[in-house]
């Protein structure tokens, strides 16, 4: 016997309809590429998203045709999020930090029909447009009078003229909730990038889960600053969760330096922010010398890579901001876990609470996880055993678009994340390494993340990467590659001594290598494969 409930598909258009009807006066604030601040409301997003849908209809785009964006976090990008997907097309966010050749390859692989871009990325478009063989329409996200003359881009239109010619009336179509809504490509550090193709259903369920109290805890009382780019896994789903809850959105545009972020947080009374550790390093680096404080910021979620303990401590003790450690992947839409304390932890000493906060957190409803050994057998949740982390759930990838990377990936319903982790009896997961980065020394495993976290806790260290180097006796030994803070000094011997008492003696790195910079990928993660290639001629001391 079936239930007698109404059968309404879970579609992204329902989010913007809800935001318009019930939170129409909720603010959307954007720092534009032009440098000024733009303000309007959720009701305006809805009106202009309908204009986008009409404009796509006028181009004769078919259902599920791909519309690409190359844009910063801003109000026009937000309108495309809803106008493209809501009308049944697929939003494809391109990452401007990739090499132009890779951007062109991705656009062709996705078969993008339209490409909308911020003017700051015009040089990229000029470099790739002739190679993007499927793109028929080029839209510059600007006013008509800002459209560049002699751009060399055939048929280039301004976004405002493009949607301004359209009616604000539009009836969102109804279709299968499992239809594709958006797509994001992995950063492609090995081989070609691969696309995760999200559905309307998966996106709505992820938006619900992300807004829950033990996850991002978003509400209409929040002023939310997503510093995580909208071209990186849909800004961790925040635009969708904000529409669902009616939260105020504050977009930073291209100004991601510490000073600009701090000023925006204060001016817009931001209560909640989200970003990767490198962004918050710049923010704290701006605040500390001037003795600056936050007046409204209460929570920040940090993901993308492990958050150094020193950063969690600084935010909590110096600025009164709760740091929420999170973990996920492009293939997971992206949220998998988020670290919030349980009731029984609240009476623990701060030092014991910190041990929990350093973990990547508990699974959020809709996502299940387990760790397995080399034989594929599930390992216990004792906080000690570590193995390959597998996940499953309604917003987790089943296979890559067009079968890139080899399909089927999922074995018995579980997706292999490529991470090595432990899970404690309370369900808190902690990433100990990427499977390709874990260091095996004398038959024992060393977590590169732990080695890096200790180094970054030193007051002279800005960034650290731990990699394993070949050793004739121990197979591999760890070395730590370090970028010093501006004006700070620390010697190899001082840093190695800093490790004493903080980790087992055999886990202390054999050497410290000081560099000017550590290579970062398109999403801000350290590229250890490139670092190893750079150090291919390096020899460990005594070998």
C-alpha positions as CSV (number, residue, x, y, z in Angstrom):
1,X,0.0,0.0,0.0
2,X,1.4,3.4,-1.0
3,X,1.1,6.5,1.1
4,X,-1.5,9.2,0.2
5,X,0.8,12.2,0.1
6,X,1.1,14.6,-2.8
7,X,3.8,13.7,-5.2
8,X,5.8,16.9,-5.9
9,X,9.3,16.5,-7.4
10,X,12.2,18.0,-5.5
11,X,13.4,20.7,-7.9
12,X,15.8,23.6,-7.5
13,X,13.1,26.0,-8.8
14,X,11.2,25.3,-5.7
15,X,14.0,26.8,-3.6
16,X,13.9,30.2,-5.4
17,X,10.1,30.2,-5.4
18,X,10.2,29.6,-1.6
19,X,12.8,32.3,-1.0
20,X,10.8,34.8,-3.0
21,X,7.5,34.0,-1.4
22,X,8.6,33.6,2.3
23,X,11.9,35.5,2.5
24,X,11.5,38.0,-0.3
25,X,13.1,40.9,1.7
26,X,16.2,38.8,2.7
27,X,19.3,40.7,1.5
28,X,21.9,39.6,-1.1
29,X,25.0,41.7,-0.9
30,X,27.8,41.4,-3.5
31,X,31.2,43.1,-3.9
32,X,31.3,43.3,-7.7
33,X,34.2,42.9,-10.1
34,X,33.7,46.6,-10.8
35,X,34.7,47.3,-7.2
36,X,31.4,48.6,-5.8
37,X,28.9,47.0,-3.5
38,X,25.6,45.7,-5.0
39,X,22.5,45.2,-2.8
40,X,19.1,43.6,-3.5
41,X,16.9,40.9,-2.2
42,X,15.8,37.3,-2.7
43,X,12.7,38.5,-4.6
44,X,15.0,40.2,-7.0
45,X,17.0,37.0,-7.5
46,X,13.8,35.2,-8.3
47,X,12.7,37.8,-10.9
48,X,16.0,37.8,-12.7
49,X,16.4,34.0,-12.5
50,X,13.1,33.8,-14.5
51,X,14.6,36.3,-17.0
52,X,17.6,34.0,-17.3
53,X,15.3,31.0,-18.0
54,X,13.5,33.0,-20.7
55,X,16.8,34.1,-22.3
56,X,17.9,30.4,-22.5
57,X,14.6,29.5,-24.1
58,X,15.2,32.3,-26.6
59,X,18.5,30.6,-27.5
60,X,16.6,27.4,-28.2
61,X,18.6,25.4,-25.7
62,X,17.3,22.0,-25.1
63,X,16.5,20.2,-21.8
64,X,19.8,19.2,-20.1
65,X,22.0,21.4,-22.3
66,X,25.0,22.6,-20.4
67,X,25.4,26.3,-19.5
68,X,28.9,27.1,-18.2
69,X,30.0,29.9,-15.8
70,X,33.4,31.3,-15.2
71,X,32.7,33.7,-12.4
72,X,33.4,34.8,-8.8
73,X,30.9,34.7,-6.0
74,X,28.3,37.3,-6.8
75,X,24.6,38.1,-7.5
76,X,24.6,37.4,-11.2
77,X,26.2,34.0,-10.6
78,X,23.5,33.3,-8.1
79,X,20.8,34.1,-10.6
80,X,22.4,31.6,-13.0
81,X,22.4,28.9,-10.3
82,X,18.6,29.1,-10.3
83,X,17.7,30.2,-13.8
84,X,19.8,27.6,-15.5
85,X,18.9,24.5,-13.4
86,X,15.3,25.7,-12.7
87,X,14.6,25.7,-16.5
88,X,15.9,22.2,-16.9
89,X,19.3,22.9,-18.2
90,X,22.6,21.9,-16.4
91,X,24.7,24.5,-14.7
92,X,28.4,23.8,-15.2
93,X,30.8,25.9,-13.0
94,X,34.3,26.2,-14.5
95,X,37.3,26.8,-12.3
96,X,39.3,29.8,-13.5
97,X,42.3,28.6,-11.6
98,X,42.9,25.8,-14.0
99,X,45.2,26.1,-16.9
100,X,43.4,27.5,-20.0
101,X,44.1,24.3,-22.0
102,X,42.4,22.4,-19.2
103,X,39.4,24.8,-19.2
104,X,39.0,24.3,-22.9
105,X,39.2,20.5,-22.6
106,X,36.5,20.6,-19.8
107,X,34.2,22.8,-21.7
108,X,34.4,20.5,-24.8
109,X,34.0,17.4,-22.7
110,X,30.9,18.9,-21.0
111,X,29.6,20.0,-24.4
112,X,28.8,23.5,-23.0
113,X,26.5,25.5,-25.2
114,X,26.6,28.9,-23.4
115,X,29.5,30.3,-21.4
116,X,28.9,33.2,-19.0
117,X,32.0,34.9,-17.5
118,X,33.1,37.8,-15.3
119,X,35.1,40.4,-17.1
120,X,38.1,39.8,-15.0
121,X,38.3,36.4,-16.8
122,X,38.2,38.0,-20.3
123,X,41.9,37.1,-20.9
124,X,41.1,33.5,-20.2
125,X,38.1,33.5,-22.6
126,X,40.2,35.2,-25.3
127,X,42.8,32.4,-24.9
128,X,40.3,29.5,-25.1
129,X,37.2,30.6,-27.0
130,X,38.5,29.3,-30.4
131,X,39.2,25.9,-28.8
132,X,35.8,25.6,-27.2
133,X,34.1,24.0,-30.1
134,X,30.7,23.4,-28.6
135,X,30.1,26.9,-27.1
136,X,27.7,28.8,-29.4
137,X,27.0,31.8,-27.1
138,X,29.3,34.0,-25.0
139,X,27.8,36.2,-22.2
140,X,29.9,38.8,-20.3
141,X,28.5,39.3,-16.8
142,X,28.3,43.0,-17.0
143,X,26.2,46.0,-17.9
144,X,25.7,46.8,-21.6
145,X,28.0,49.9,-21.4
146,X,30.8,47.8,-19.9
147,X,30.9,45.3,-22.8
148,X,34.4,45.4,-24.1
149,X,34.8,46.6,-27.7
150,X,37.0,44.5,-30.0
151,X,37.1,41.6,-27.6
152,X,37.7,39.1,-30.4
153,X,34.9,37.0,-29.0
154,X,32.3,36.3,-31.7
155,X,28.7,37.5,-30.8
156,X,29.7,38.5,-27.3
157,X,26.7,39.9,-25.4
158,X,26.3,41.7,-22.0
159,X,24.4,39.7,-19.4
160,X,22.2,42.7,-18.5
161,X,21.2,43.3,-22.1
162,X,20.7,39.5,-22.6
163,X,18.3,39.0,-19.7
164,X,16.9,42.6,-19.8
165,X,15.2,41.9,-23.1
166,X,13.2,39.0,-21.5
167,X,10.0,38.9,-19.5
168,X,10.1,38.4,-15.7
169,X,7.2,36.0,-16.1
170,X,8.1,32.4,-16.4
171,X,6.5,29.1,-15.3
172,X,9.1,26.7,-14.1
173,X,8.8,23.4,-15.8
174,X,8.1,20.2,-13.8
175,X,10.2,17.1,-14.6
176,X,11.8,14.1,-13.0
177,X,13.7,15.1,-9.8
178,X,16.5,12.8,-10.8
179,X,17.3,14.9,-13.9
180,X,20.7,16.5,-13.9
181,X,20.9,20.0,-12.3
182,X,24.6,20.9,-12.2
183,X,28.1,19.5,-12.8
184,X,31.5,20.1,-11.2
185,X,34.8,18.7,-12.4
186,X,37.5,17.4,-10.1
187,X,40.7,19.4,-10.2
188,X,42.4,16.7,-12.3
189,X,45.7,16.5,-10.5
190,X,46.2,13.0,-12.1
191,X,44.8,12.4,-15.6
192,X,41.9,14.3,-17.1
193,X,39.5,16.0,-14.8
194,X,36.3,14.0,-14.1
195,X,32.8,15.4,-13.7
196,X,30.3,14.8,-10.9
197,X,26.8,15.2,-12.3
198,X,24.4,16.2,-9.6
199,X,20.6,15.8,-9.8
200,X,17.8,18.1,-8.5
201,X,16.9,15.5,-5.9
202,X,20.5,15.1,-4.6
203,X,20.9,18.9,-4.5
204,X,17.7,19.5,-2.5
205,X,18.5,16.7,0.0
206,X,22.0,18.1,0.4
207,X,20.6,21.6,1.0
208,X,18.3,20.3,3.7
209,X,21.0,18.3,5.4
210,X,23.6,21.1,5.3
211,X,21.2,23.5,7.0
212,X,20.6,21.1,10.0
213,X,21.6,22.4,13.5
214,X,24.5,19.9,13.8
215,X,25.8,20.8,10.4
216,X,25.9,24.4,9.2
217,X,22.9,25.5,11.3
218,X,21.7,28.1,8.8
219,X,18.7,30.3,9.5
220,X,16.9,33.5,8.4
221,X,18.8,35.2,11.3
222,X,22.2,34.5,9.7
223,X,24.3,36.7,7.5
224,X,26.4,34.2,5.6
225,X,29.7,34.8,3.8
226,X,30.6,32.0,1.5
227,X,34.3,32.6,0.7
228,X,34.5,29.1,-0.7
229,X,34.0,29.8,-4.5
230,X,30.8,29.1,-6.2
231,X,32.9,27.4,-8.9
232,X,34.1,24.9,-6.3
233,X,31.4,22.3,-5.6
234,X,28.7,24.9,-5.7
235,X,30.1,26.8,-2.7
236,X,29.6,23.7,-0.6
237,X,25.8,24.0,-1.4
238,X,25.5,27.2,0.6
239,X,23.5,29.1,-2.1
240,X,20.8,26.4,-2.0
241,X,20.7,26.1,1.8
242,X,20.5,29.9,2.0
243,X,17.5,30.0,-0.3
244,X,15.9,27.2,1.7
245,X,16.3,29.1,5.0
246,X,16.1,32.7,3.9
247,X,19.6,33.6,5.1
248,X,21.3,36.8,4.1
249,X,24.1,36.1,1.6
250,X,27.2,38.2,1.4
251,X,29.4,37.6,-1.7
252,X,33.1,38.7,-1.7
253,X,33.6,38.8,-5.5
254,X,37.3,38.7,-6.5
255,X,38.6,40.5,-3.3
256,X,39.7,37.5,-1.2
257,X,42.6,39.2,0.7
258,X,42.5,39.3,4.5
259,X,41.7,43.1,4.6
260,X,38.8,42.9,2.1
261,X,37.3,39.9,3.8
262,X,37.5,41.4,7.3
263,X,35.9,44.7,6.1
264,X,33.1,42.8,4.5
265,X,32.5,40.7,7.6
266,X,32.2,43.8,9.8
267,X,30.2,46.0,7.4
268,X,27.6,43.3,6.7
269,X,27.5,41.9,10.2
270,X,28.4,38.4,9.0
271,X,27.6,35.7,11.6
272,X,28.7,32.7,9.6
273,X,31.5,32.2,7.1
274,X,32.9,29.3,5.1
275,X,36.2,28.8,3.3
276,X,39.5,26.8,3.0
277,X,42.4,27.3,5.5
278,X,44.5,29.4,3.2
279,X,41.8,32.1,3.2
280,X,41.5,32.2,7.0
281,X,45.3,32.3,7.3
282,X,45.2,35.6,5.3
283,X,42.4,36.9,7.4
284,X,44.1,36.2,10.7
285,X,47.3,37.5,9.3
286,X,45.6,40.8,8.6
287,X,43.8,41.0,12.0
288,X,46.6,40.2,14.4
289,X,49.0,43.0,13.8
290,X,46.3,45.6,14.2
291,X,44.6,44.0,17.2
292,X,41.4,43.8,15.3
293,X,38.3,41.8,16.6
294,X,35.1,40.5,15.2
295,X,31.8,42.2,16.3
296,X,29.3,39.6,14.9
297,X,31.1,36.6,13.5
298,X,30.3,33.5,15.6
299,X,31.0,30.5,13.4
300,X,33.1,29.5,10.5
301,X,33.2,26.2,8.7
302,X,36.6,25.2,7.4
303,X,37.1,22.5,4.8
304,X,39.0,21.6,1.6
305,X,42.0,20.4,3.6
306,X,42.7,19.7,7.3
307,X,42.5,22.8,9.5
308,X,45.7,23.3,11.6
309,X,45.0,23.1,15.4
310,X,46.7,26.5,15.8
311,X,44.1,28.1,13.6
312,X,41.2,26.5,15.6
313,X,42.8,27.8,18.8
314,X,43.3,31.3,17.4
315,X,39.7,31.6,16.2
316,X,38.3,30.3,19.5
317,X,40.6,31.9,22.1
318,X,41.5,35.2,20.5
319,X,38.4,36.0,18.5
320,X,35.5,34.0,20.1
321,X,34.7,32.2,16.9
322,X,33.7,28.6,16.8
323,X,35.5,26.6,14.1
324,X,33.5,23.8,12.5
325,X,35.8,21.3,10.9
326,X,34.2,19.8,7.8
327,X,35.1,17.1,5.2
328,X,33.7,16.2,1.8
329,X,34.5,15.8,-1.9
330,X,33.3,17.0,-5.3
331,X,31.9,13.5,-5.7
332,X,29.8,14.0,-2.5
333,X,28.1,17.3,-3.4
334,X,30.3,17.9,-1.2
335,X,29.4,17.5,2.5
336,X,30.0,14.2,4.3
337,X,30.9,15.1,7.9
338,X,31.0,18.2,10.1
339,X,32.5,18.4,13.6
340,X,30.1,19.5,16.3
341,X,30.2,18.3,19.9
342,X,27.6,16.1,21.5
343,X,26.0,16.9,24.8
344,X,28.2,14.7,26.8
345,X,31.3,16.5,25.5
346,X,30.2,19.9,26.9
347,X,31.4,19.2,30.4
348,X,34.8,17.9,29.3
349,X,37.9,20.0,29.8
350,X,38.8,22.3,26.9
351,X,41.9,20.2,26.1
352,X,39.7,17.1,25.7
353,X,37.2,19.0,23.6
354,X,40.0,20.1,21.3
355,X,40.9,16.5,20.5
356,X,37.4,16.1,19.2
357,X,37.3,19.4,17.3
358,X,40.5,18.4,15.4
359,X,38.6,15.5,13.8
360,X,36.6,15.9,10.6
361,X,33.4,15.1,12.4
362,X,30.3,13.0,12.4
363,X,28.3,11.8,9.4
364,X,25.4,14.0,8.5
365,X,22.0,12.4,7.9
366,X,21.9,11.0,4.3
367,X,25.6,10.0,4.4
368,X,26.9,6.7,5.7
369,X,30.6,5.7,6.0
370,X,32.9,2.9,7.0
371,X,36.6,2.1,7.0
372,X,38.0,-1.1,5.5
373,X,41.4,-2.9,5.6
374,X,43.5,-4.1,2.7
375,X,41.3,-7.2,2.6
376,X,38.1,-5.2,2.2
377,X,36.8,-6.2,5.6
378,X,35.2,-3.5,7.8
379,X,37.4,-2.2,10.6
380,X,36.2,-1.3,14.1
381,X,35.2,2.2,15.2
382,X,37.7,2.4,18.1
383,X,39.6,5.5,17.1
384,X,42.7,3.5,16.6
385,X,42.2,1.2,13.5
386,X,42.6,3.1,10.3
387,X,41.7,2.1,6.8
388,X,40.3,3.2,3.5
389,X,37.3,5.4,3.9
390,X,34.1,4.4,1.9
391,X,30.9,6.4,1.8
392,X,27.3,6.0,0.4
393,X,24.2,8.2,0.2
394,X,21.7,10.0,-2.0
395,X,24.1,12.8,-2.9
396,X,27.2,10.7,-3.5
397,X,28.4,9.9,-7.0
398,X,27.5,6.6,-8.6
399,X,29.8,7.1,-11.6
400,X,31.5,9.9,-13.4
401,X,30.0,11.8,-16.4
402,X,30.8,9.9,-19.7
403,X,32.5,7.2,-17.7
404,X,35.8,9.1,-17.1
405,X,38.0,7.4,-14.6
406,X,36.6,3.9,-15.2
407,X,33.2,2.8,-14.1
408,X,31.6,1.4,-12.1
409,X,33.4,3.0,-9.3
410,X,31.0,2.1,-6.6
411,X,31.5,-1.4,-5.1
412,X,28.5,-2.9,-3.3
413,X,27.0,0.5,-3.0
414,X,30.0,2.2,-1.5
415,X,32.2,4.9,-3.0
416,X,36.0,4.8,-2.3
417,X,37.1,8.3,-1.2
418,X,40.8,7.7,-1.5
419,X,41.2,8.9,2.1
420,X,42.6,6.9,5.0
421,X,40.8,7.5,8.2
422,X,39.9,6.4,11.7
423,X,36.4,6.5,13.3
424,X,36.0,6.6,17.1
425,X,33.2,4.9,19.1
426,X,31.1,8.2,19.0
427,X,31.2,8.2,15.2
428,X,33.8,11.0,14.8
429,X,35.9,10.4,11.7
430,X,39.4,11.7,11.3
431,X,41.4,11.8,8.1
432,X,44.9,10.5,8.7
433,X,46.0,10.9,5.1
434,X,45.2,10.6,1.4
435,X,45.9,7.0,0.5
436,X,48.5,8.2,-2.0
437,X,50.2,10.5,0.6
438,X,50.5,8.2,3.7
439,X,54.1,7.4,4.6
440,X,55.2,3.9,5.4
441,X,58.3,3.8,7.5
442,X,59.7,0.4,8.8
443,X,56.3,-1.2,8.4
444,X,54.6,1.5,10.4
445,X,52.3,4.3,9.0
446,X,53.0,8.0,9.5
447,X,50.3,10.5,9.0
448,X,51.6,13.4,6.9
449,X,48.7,15.6,8.2
450,X,49.9,15.2,11.8
451,X,53.4,16.1,10.8
452,X,52.2,19.2,9.0
453,X,49.9,20.3,11.9
454,X,52.8,20.3,14.3
455,X,55.0,22.4,12.0
456,X,52.2,24.9,11.3
457,X,51.8,25.4,15.1
458,X,55.3,26.9,15.2
459,X,55.0,30.7,15.3
460,X,57.5,31.1,12.4
461,X,55.8,28.7,10.0
462,X,53.1,29.9,7.4
463,X,52.6,26.6,5.5
464,X,54.0,23.1,5.7
465,X,53.8,20.0,3.6
466,X,55.0,16.5,4.6
467,X,56.1,14.0,2.0
468,X,57.7,10.6,2.2
469,X,61.2,10.2,0.7
470,X,62.9,6.9,-0.2
471,X,65.1,5.4,2.5
472,X,67.4,2.3,2.0
473,X,66.5,0.9,5.4
474,X,63.1,2.2,6.4
475,X,61.5,2.2,3.0
476,X,60.3,5.8,3.5
477,X,61.0,8.6,5.9
478,X,59.1,11.9,6.3
479,X,60.5,15.3,5.4
480,X,58.7,18.5,6.0
481,X,58.7,21.3,3.4
482,X,58.2,24.7,5.1
483,X,57.3,28.2,4.0
484,X,58.2,30.7,6.7
485,X,56.0,33.7,7.7
486,X,57.1,37.0,6.3
487,X,59.9,38.4,8.5
488,X,60.1,35.3,10.7
489,X,63.1,33.1,11.1
490,X,63.5,29.5,12.3
491,X,66.3,27.0,11.7
492,X,66.1,23.3,10.7
493,X,67.4,22.3,14.1
494,X,64.9,24.5,16.0
495,X,61.9,23.2,14.0
496,X,62.9,19.5,14.5
497,X,63.3,20.1,18.2
498,X,59.8,21.6,18.2
499,X,58.5,18.2,17.4
500,X,59.9,16.6,20.6
501,X,57.2,15.6,23.0
502,X,54.5,16.2,20.4
503,X,54.8,13.0,18.5
504,X,56.6,9.7,18.7
505,X,60.3,10.0,18.1
506,X,60.3,7.8,15.0
507,X,57.6,10.0,13.5
508,X,59.7,13.2,13.7
509,X,60.8,14.2,10.2
510,X,64.3,13.4,9.1
511,X,64.8,16.8,7.6
512,X,63.3,20.3,7.0
513,X,63.4,21.9,3.6
514,X,62.7,25.6,3.4
515,X,61.0,26.9,0.2
516,X,59.5,30.2,-1.0
517,X,56.2,28.6,-1.8
518,X,54.4,25.3,-1.9
519,X,52.5,24.5,-5.2
520,X,48.7,24.7,-4.8
521,X,46.0,23.3,-6.9
522,X,43.0,25.0,-8.4
523,X,41.0,24.5,-5.1
524,X,43.8,25.6,-2.8
525,X,45.1,22.1,-1.9
526,X,48.8,21.4,-1.8
527,X,50.0,19.5,-4.8
528,X,52.3,17.0,-3.2
529,X,52.9,15.1,-6.4
530,X,54.4,18.2,-8.0
531,X,56.4,18.8,-4.8
532,X,57.8,15.3,-5.0
533,X,58.7,15.9,-8.6
534,X,60.5,19.1,-7.7
535,X,62.5,17.2,-5.0
536,X,63.2,14.1,-7.1
537,X,67.0,14.7,-6.8
538,X,66.9,15.3,-3.0
539,X,68.6,12.8,-0.8
540,X,67.9,12.3,2.9
541,X,70.6,13.2,5.4
542,X,73.0,10.2,5.9
543,X,71.8,8.3,2.8
